[in-house]
């Protein structure tokens, strides 16, 4: 009977972690370039007892999180300082903790001409140097390969990078991600590229996440009911033993 309590507690812990990730996804459903967080769980089986009639007890693992790499919807803004990436590539930015990668291409220009995201992190070119414009120059044009033109002058190109297969992505500063393996510069612009005057939305599906939230809450309540019934049965058994 006691194993029921431990199994129920492991289920509650797993459900709580999943609830937290879903709630965070819903909260960032309108965050440009945001990548939804998902979780995977494993069954943990204890060793069976010495008697052949005894079987192992199944628990659920704490779960492992991973970020969804599916693209979000791309919407037109007509702002020349907005860019979106088509395909599997990422823009590079320099954050306070080091290089990171993002799909949020909303830019602003500092007084010195450096292009940053809305949090103030500079966008990087293919060589890892902050992208810089002429602050007194005219509007810019960005082609599919990320090349920047201003007043007819080529000012370089945005660095586009692809994540290696099997790379583990973790949440970085803002909507950015950090990879545990070096990102690879993108050179194939037939399937990948930049579009100017567009912004990529979050890849979170709010309706689906709200459905998950409701299902998880019901599962959490069901496990809580089982724990309460188990505790009540245990107390009744103790009363019976004490009265005998």
C-alpha positions in Angstrom: 0.0 0.0 0.0 2.8 2.4 0.8 4.2 2.0 -2.8 0.9 3.6 -4.0 1.9 6.8 -2.1 5.3 7.0 -3.7 4.0 6.2 -7.2 1.4 8.9 -6.7 3.9 11.5 -5.5 6.2 10.8 -8.5 3.2 11.3 -10.8 2.4 14.6 -9.1 5.9 15.9 -9.4 6.0 15.0 -13.1 2.6 16.6 -13.7 3.7 19.7 -11.8 6.7 20.1 -14.0 4.6 19.6 -17.1 2.1 22.2 -15.9 4.9 24.7 -15.4 6.2 24.3 -18.9 2.7 24.5 -20.4 1.9 27.6 -18.4 5.1 29.2 -19.5 4.3 28.4 -23.2 0.8 30.0 -22.8 2.4 33.1 -21.2 4.7 33.5 -24.2 2.2 32.7 -27.0 2.6 36.3 -28.3 6.4 36.6 -27.8 8.1 36.9 -31.2 10.4 34.1 -32.1 9.6 32.1 -28.9 10.1 28.4 -29.0 7.7 26.2 -27.1 9.1 24.0 -24.4 8.2 20.3 -24.4 8.9 17.4 -22.0 9.5 13.7 -22.3 9.1 11.2 -19.5 10.4 7.7 -18.8 9.1 4.8 -16.8 11.3 3.8 -13.8 10.8 0.2 -12.7 12.1 -0.9 -9.3 13.6 -4.4 -9.0 11.2 -7.1 -8.1 11.3 -8.8 -4.8 12.8 -12.2 -4.1 9.5 -14.0 -4.4 8.4 -14.9 -7.9 4.9 -13.5 -7.2 6.3 -10.0 -6.5 6.7 -7.6 -9.3 8.5 -4.3 -9.6 6.8 -1.0 -9.0 6.6 1.6 -11.8 7.4 5.2 -11.2 7.6 8.2 -13.6 10.9 10.0 -14.1 11.2 13.7 -13.4 11.2 14.3 -17.1 13.5 16.0 -19.6 12.7 19.3 -21.3 13.5 20.2 -24.9 12.6 23.1 -27.1 10.4 22.7 -30.2 12.2 23.8 -33.4 9.1 24.1 -35.5 8.7 27.5 -37.2 6.2 30.0 -36.1 3.8 32.0 -38.3 5.5 34.8 -40.3 3.5 38.1 -40.5 4.2 41.2 -42.5 5.0 44.5 -40.7 6.6 46.6 -43.5 9.2 47.8 -41.0 12.6 47.7 -42.7 14.2 46.9 -39.3 12.1 43.8 -39.0 13.5 40.5 -40.5 12.3 36.9 -40.3 14.1 33.7 -41.1 12.6 31.1 -43.4 13.8 27.5 -42.9 15.9 26.1 -40.1 18.5 28.8 -39.7 18.9 31.2 -36.8 20.2 34.7 -36.3 23.1 35.2 -34.0 23.2 37.8 -31.2 25.7 38.7 -28.5 24.2 38.5 -25.0 25.7 39.4 -21.7 26.5 35.6 -21.2 27.9 35.0 -24.6 26.6 34.3 -28.2 23.1 33.0 -28.5 20.7 32.4 -31.4 17.2 33.7 -32.1 14.3 33.8 -34.5 13.2 37.2 -33.2 14.4 39.6 -35.9 12.9 42.8 -34.5 15.7 45.3 -34.6 16.5 48.8 -33.3 19.6 51.0 -34.1 21.8 52.5 -31.4 23.3 55.9 -31.7 26.5 54.4 -33.0 24.6 52.5 -35.8 24.8 49.0 -34.2 21.7 46.9 -34.7 20.4 45.3 -31.6 17.3 43.4 -30.6 14.7 45.0 -28.4 16.7 43.9 -25.3 19.8 45.7 -26.5 21.8 42.6 -27.7 23.7 43.2 -30.9 23.0 41.1 -34.0 26.2 39.5 -35.3 27.4 39.1 -38.9 28.9 35.9 -40.3 32.2 36.7 -38.7 30.8 37.2 -35.3 31.1 41.0 -35.3 28.1 43.3 -34.4 26.2 44.5 -37.5 26.6 48.2 -37.9 24.9 50.7 -40.1 25.5 54.4 -40.9 23.2 56.2 -38.3 22.9 59.1 -40.7 22.3 57.0 -43.8 19.1 56.1 -45.6 16.9 53.0 -45.3 18.4 49.6 -45.5 17.6 46.7 -47.8 18.2 43.1 -46.8 18.2 40.3 -49.4 17.5 36.6 -49.0 21.1 35.8 -48.1 21.0 38.4 -45.3 23.2 40.9 -47.2 22.6 44.5 -46.0 22.6 47.5 -48.4 22.4 51.1 -47.4 22.7 54.0 -49.8 24.0 51.6 -52.4 26.8 50.4 -50.1 27.2 46.8 -49.0 27.5 46.8 -45.2 28.0 43.1 -44.7 25.4 40.4 -43.9 23.6 39.0 -41.0 25.0 35.7 -39.7 22.7 32.8 -40.3 23.5 29.6 -38.5 22.1 26.0 -38.5 22.0 23.9 -35.4 24.0 20.6 -35.7 21.9 17.4 -35.6 21.5 16.2 -32.1 22.4 19.5 -30.5 20.7 20.2 -27.2 19.0 23.7 -27.1 18.4 25.4 -23.9 16.6 28.7 -23.1 18.8 31.7 -23.4 18.3 35.5 -22.8 14.8 36.5 -23.9 13.5 34.4 -26.8 17.0 33.2 -27.7 18.5 29.7 -27.4 21.9 28.4 -26.5 23.4 25.2 -28.1 25.7 22.7 -26.5 27.4 22.2 -29.9 28.9 24.9 -32.2 26.4 26.2 -34.7 27.2 25.8 -38.4 27.1 28.8 -40.7 24.3 28.5 -43.3 25.4 28.6 -46.9 22.4 27.1 -48.6 19.9 29.9 -49.4 17.7 27.9 -51.6 15.6 26.5 -48.7 16.7 29.1 -46.1 16.9 32.8 -46.1 15.8 36.2 -44.7 12.7 38.2 -45.5 12.6 41.9 -44.7 9.6 43.6 -43.3 8.3 40.5 -41.6 8.3 39.1 -38.0 8.1 35.5 -36.9 5.6 34.8 -34.2 5.9 32.3 -31.4 5.5 28.6 -32.4 3.2 28.0 -29.5 -0.3 26.8 -30.3 -2.4 28.5 -27.6 -5.5 26.4 -28.2 -3.5 23.2 -28.0 -1.6 24.4 -24.9 -4.8 25.3 -23.1 -6.2 21.8 -23.9 -3.0 20.4 -22.4 -3.4 22.6 -19.3 -6.9 21.4 -18.7 -6.0 17.7 -19.2 -3.0 18.0 -16.9 -5.0 19.7 -14.2 -7.6 16.9 -14.3 -4.8 14.3 -14.1 -3.3 16.1 -11.1 -6.6 16.1 -9.4 -7.1 12.4 -10.1 -3.8 11.5 -8.6 -4.6 13.7 -5.6 -7.8 11.7 -5.1 -6.0 8.4 -5.2 -3.5 9.6 -2.6 -6.3 10.8 -0.3 -8.0 7.4 -0.7 -4.8 5.5 0.0 -4.1 7.6 3.1 -7.7 7.0 4.3 -7.3 3.2 3.8 -4.0 3.3 5.6 -5.6 5.1 8.6 -8.5 2.6 8.7 -6.1 -0.3 8.7 -4.1 1.3 11.6 -7.3 1.8 13.6 -8.3 -1.8 13.0 -4.9 -3.1 14.1 -5.0 -0.9 17.2 -8.4 -2.1 18.2 -7.7 -5.8 17.8 
